[in-house]
Amino acid sequence: MHVIHLLLNPPVLGILALFLATIWMLRDQKDKTRPLLVFALVLNLFYGFLLTTLMGREGGLLPWKFDHILFRVDESLGLQAAAMARPLQGFWRVPLWIIYQMMVPMMITWFLVTRYRDLRASVVLAYVAELVAGPPLYAIFPACGPVYAFGQEWLHPPAVQTDAIRLTGMPNAFPSLHVGTAFLFLLYAPGKLWKAVALAFFASTCLATLSTGEHYVIDLIPGLAFGAFAAGVGSNDLKQTMLFLGTVLAWSLAMRFESFILIAHPFVTWSFVAVTVALAGWAVWKQWRVLASRRKELSTTP
């Protein structure tokens, strides 16, 4: 298990992926899309270091986190993260943990399987959009996740008040960027096989975020909008970009300033959830139609 932890350590994975991508790029210098992957991996490594440094300092200087609010919203919806995570602590614990750590390899895989040349560039742009937009959203509504807020008691958390808590750590919860990126894979899945793979990885990632204690249930919902926002940037679709960025911002601002309404009136929260999920479903339908049309055009081009 210790070896698996070492091999799946994000910095180790990132450095290994960069090394292999550089070799892959040098093997065919005529393919102009290959440097995009190397650039994205360099950016990811630099970004990871910068994010850890800056957001870690932010966590020390501004230690107030809103984990209890997320916990109470889950509680009011009857969807406690701990209740969902407890059945996943047996046999499923290790494979779900591995899936949670597989995000960087999956990002590389999706770059490789999006075989339409213009789509590869779109995927890289979507990744960049996620890297740029993630930290400001975490700063609007900083929270760390159940395993950080409750420690060893996270699977059986105590009753808490709706207030901010002093918690030194990097904001990492709302929205779930893991779910957003997994949803992005689903949006950019190029064929039936990869659609099935993307759907399985998306569902597994949702479970993994809960089983590891990294996220509350409510974190996953704006994560869908975040993935659709990134896809809008990648596809140069201004309307989709603004619609879903607005949706994510609405969630973050509502949690920060109107959380008492969301907790006291679950119907309001459920309505917001339903609208967000419906919009995410529309984004999938729209993106898949675009991909099918593009694939048809390529197949008919002599």
N, C-alpha and C positions, 0 to 999 in steps of 0.2 A: 504493500500500500504506500510505503514511503517513496518508492521508486516512481509509482504512478503520480503521486503528488508533485514530485520533482519534474517529471516529464511534462505534466500538464500545467506547470506554473506559467502564468501568462507571459512574463518577461522571457523565459526560456523558449516558449513557443514562438514568440515574436522574433527573437534573434534567429532561431532555426529556420523559420519561414522566410525571413529576409535573405539568409544565406542561400537557401534553395532557389528562391525566386531570382536572385542575382545570377546564379548559374543558368537557370532556365532562360533568362533574358539574353545572356551572352551567346547561347546556342543558336539563336535566330535573331540577329540584329535588324533584319528587315521588317519584322513584325512590330509595328509601332504601338501596339496595345500592351506589349510586355513591360515597357518602362512604366506604364501606369500602375501596374501591380507593385513594382519595386518602390515607386514614389508613395503609394498608399501605405505600404508597410513601414517605410521610414517615418512617414507622418504619424502612423499609429504608435510607433515606439516613442517618438518625441512627445507626442500628445499624452501618452500614458505617464511618462515621467513628469511632464508639466502639470497634468491634472492632479497627480498624487501630491506634488509639491504645493501647488497653489491651493487646492481644495483642502489639503491637510492642514495648511496654515490657517485657512478660513475656519476650519473646524476648531482650531485651538484659540483663535481670536474671538470667534463668535460661536460659542459652544451650544447655543440654544437650538434644539432640534424639535420637530413636530411629530415624532413617532407616535405619541399617545393619541394625537388627533387621527392619524391613519388607523390606529388600532380601534378607536371608537367608531369610526366610519364603517369599518369591516363588521364590527359588533352590531351596529344598528341595521346593517344589511343581512345579518345572520350568516355571514361568510367569513368566519374567523380563520386566519391563515394557519394558526396552530392546530386547529381541528382538522384541517386538510393535510397538514404536514405530518401529523402523528402516524397515520397509516403508511406513510412513505418512508419511515425510518428503518424498516427491516431490510428485506431483499433489495428493494428499489433504491436504497440510499446511495450506494456506490455508483450504479449506472446513471442516476440522475445528477449526481455530483460531476461525473465525467462530462455529461452533456452540457452542464452549466459552464464548464471550463473550455468547451470546444468552439467557442464563438469565433476566435481568430482563424482557426483552420476552416471553419465553415464560410467565413467571409472570403477567404482565398478560393475555396472550392466554387463559390458562386461567381466569382470573377471569371473562373476558368470555364464554367458550364454555360455562361451567357455568351454563346458563340456568335451572336450578331455583333459586328464590330462597333456599331454605334451604341449598342446596349452595354457593352463592357465599360465604355466611358461613362454611361449613365449610372452604372452601379458604383463606380469610384466616386462620382459626384455625390451620390446619395450617402456614401460612407463619410465623406468630408462634411456634408451637412449635419450628420449625426454628431460628429466630433465637435463641430463648432457650436451647435445649439444645445448640446447636453448640459454643460456647466452652468450657463445662465439659468436654465430651468431648475437645476438643483439648488441654485442660489435663491430663487424665488421662494421655494418651499423646501428647505433642507430637512432631510430625514435620513436615517442610516439603515433601518431594517430591524426586524424582530430580534435576530440573534445578537445584535449590538445593543438594542434598547433594553432587553430583558436578560441578557447573559444566559446562564445555564437554565434559567426558568422559561426560556422562550417558547418551549412546547407546552408549558402550563402557566401562562402569564397571569399575574394577579390583576385584580380590578384596578383601573387607573382613572385619573381625572382628565378632563379635556384641557390640557395645558402643555406648554412647552417644557422641555426638560434639558438640563445641562448634560450634554453628551459630546465629548471630544472625539471627533472622527470625521472622515470624509463623507459628505452627503452622497447617497448612493441608491435612493429608494424611488422617489416620485418624479417623473414617470419611470417605468422599467425600460431601460435601454436594451436589455437583453431581449425582452419581448418585442420591442420595436424593431430590432435588427432581424429577429427570427420572422417577424411579419413582413419585413422588407424582402427576405428570401422568397416568401410565398408570392409576393407581388411580382417578383422578377423571375419566377420559375418558368423555364423556356419550353417545357413539354410535359406530357402526361406523367412520365416517370419522375421527373424532377418536381412536378407539382405534388406528387405523393410523398416524395422525400421531404419537401419543404413543409408540408402539412404535418407530417410525423414529427419533424424537428421542432416545429412551432408548438405543437401540443406538449411535447416532452419538455421544452424550455419553460412553458408556463408552469408545469408541475415542478420542474427543477428549481425555479425561483422561489417556490413556496417550501419545498422539502429541505432546502439549504438554509432557510431562515433569512434569506437576503431581502425578501419583499413581502409586503402585505398584499392582500387580494386586490384591493382597489388600485394599487400601483400598475396592475397589468392593463387596465382599461385605457388610460391615456397613452400607454405604451403603444397601443394599436394606432392611435392618431399620430404619434411621433414617427412610426415607421412609414405611414402614408405621407406624412409631410416630407420625409427624406426622399421618398420615391418621386414626389412632385418636383423636388429640386433636381433630382437626377434626370427626370423626363422633360425638364424645362417647361413645366406646366404651372404657370403662375397662379391660376385659380385654385388648383389642388393644393399647392404649397401654402397659400394664404388661408384657405379653409381649414386645413388640418393644423397649421401652426396656431391659428386662432382657437381651435378646439383644445389644444394642449395648454395654451395660456389661460383659457377660461377655466380649465380644471385646476391649474396651479393657483390662480388668483382666488377661485372659490374656496379651495382648501385653506389658503392662507388667511382670508379675511371673512369668509362666510361659513366656516366649518360648523358652527352651531346649528345652522339651518339644515345642512346635509345630515347631521347626526339626529336632530330632533324630528326631521321629516324624511324618512327613508324613501317615500314616494318620489320626492324631488330628485334624490340621488339615483334611484332606479331609472327615472326618466332620462336623466343625463347619460346613464350607462347605456340605455337602449338606443339613444340617438347616436352615441359614439360608435357602438357596435354596428349599427345600421350603416353609418357612413363608411366604416372600415370595410364592410361587405361590398358596398358600392365601389370603393376604390379597387378591390380585388377584381370585381367584374369588369370595370373599366380598363384596368391595366392588362388583364388577360385578353380582352378584345383587341387592344393595341398590339400586343405581342403576336396574336394569331394573324392579324392583318399584315404585320411586318414580315412574319414568316412566309405567308402566302406570296407576298411581293418578291421575296428573295427566291422562292422556289420557281417562280414564273419568269424571272430575269435570265436571259440567255447568257 
